């Protein structure tokens, strides 16, 4: 049985054109599919209670079952199952109420059991989709084939001793979600954008922290080339023979490296085919220092791993009511939040994308914007706050200026108590010294001139002293800005520019 996630209507986009690479003899297009390994955000491993904490002493987070001690049996972590279901719902995917675990047999020093417990035949999550926006009103719909749960392997270490290798089993048994896409991606930029979108969705859901540097999110990238028109024939007929032989690039943990590796691999395959050779299906690694891929091993198929049902685990059966409960607790996801920001706050699609890139950023903005002008709040959050955070290598979690402080400053600006220039000065004080915006403004003498009499006196003096400039402004009203600038200068920047503009227009009869 399957449960299909409720489908909100995705936005309407035009599909971007596939990337065309010019060979020496003809043009070629790319066909790309990804297998993304996302570490489940859980304090315990998939089949044991051992900690998943990163950076612990080697082999300190290893339970008996992780180390494959005799007689030890795996026990499924229900929370990891919940996280996989939540991810599937976030990707509009089918949830299988019955799934099963298999043994994937291979022998490597960092796999103490000699097999990996995975889900080949009956994954917990079925078909779904991800909408990947590429800018300019274009987007690629990338179909998800499946998501299955599996346990991670350990880590072999070869650079601590010239004659010895070491193994750290701390990662052994950590729960992974393998998210397998259809070959719907047509270029390096799309591949990176797809991984970024997956990461964003899972971070919103709290199912994976997306830390690529720590290896918590990594991708195996399958690349092949075809002639223009062949991919469309494949889509229409399902005949994969019209596509080129694919090669898999393993363990990519950088968006930039994913793009570079795909570009290099595509050109390598094109050169082989145009020289009359045949691309060999294999697994390759990307060397970022040399900017090239190199052969790792021949590509294994399922039969090479001798898959069979895991005898230590019963089929996994979950209740529809449990899935419905998870669905009811789902947070607002990035696409829906972005659309709401555009509609509710009247901001541009670009600004909404910046503000919703991370759930924490969106929450900060909404606290600032509460009861205030959304466009002005967005401008200050994006340009002033985010700009300063990026400059200093900080995140919203580290910001010295809280949402309440920034909102209080915007209240002073809206009421006319401070000018835009004063607001920037006040923001700097709040950043470096903190404090209540109203109290800081009062203590530092940051107060806009609201005495129209003083403004009018300065304006009268300017008009009397500059009759020629007055006539020019009456002929060309755009030149009235000169008077505004001079009045602001005369008042030390303390006058409200909007008030001065109105008074200048009235004085000059514009």
Secondary structure, 3 states (H helix, E strand, C coil): CEEECCCCCCCCCECCCCCEEECCCCEEEEEEEEEEEEECCCCECCCCCCECCCCCCCCCCCCCCCCCCCCCCCCCCHHHHHHHHHHHHHCCCEEECEECCEEEECCCCCCCCCEEEECCCCCCECCEEEEEEEECCEEEEEEEEEEEEEECCCEEECCCCCCCCEEECCCCCCEEEEEEECCCECCHHHHHHHHHHHHHHHHHHCCCCCCCCCCCEEEEEEEEEECCCHHHHHHHHCCHHHCCCCEEEEEECCHHHHHHHHHHHHHHHHHHHHCCCCCCCEEEEEECCCCEEEEEEECCCHHHHCCEECCCCCCEECCHHHHHHHHHCCCCCHHHHHHHHHHHHCCCHHHHHHHCCCHHHHHHHHHHHCCCCHHHHHHHHHHHHHHHHHHCCCCHHHCCCCHHHHHHHHHHHHHCCCCHHHHHHHHHHHHHHCCCHHHHHHHCCCCCECCHHHHHHHHHHHHHHCHHHHHHHHHCHHHHHHHHHHHHHHCCCCECHHHHHHHHHHHHCC
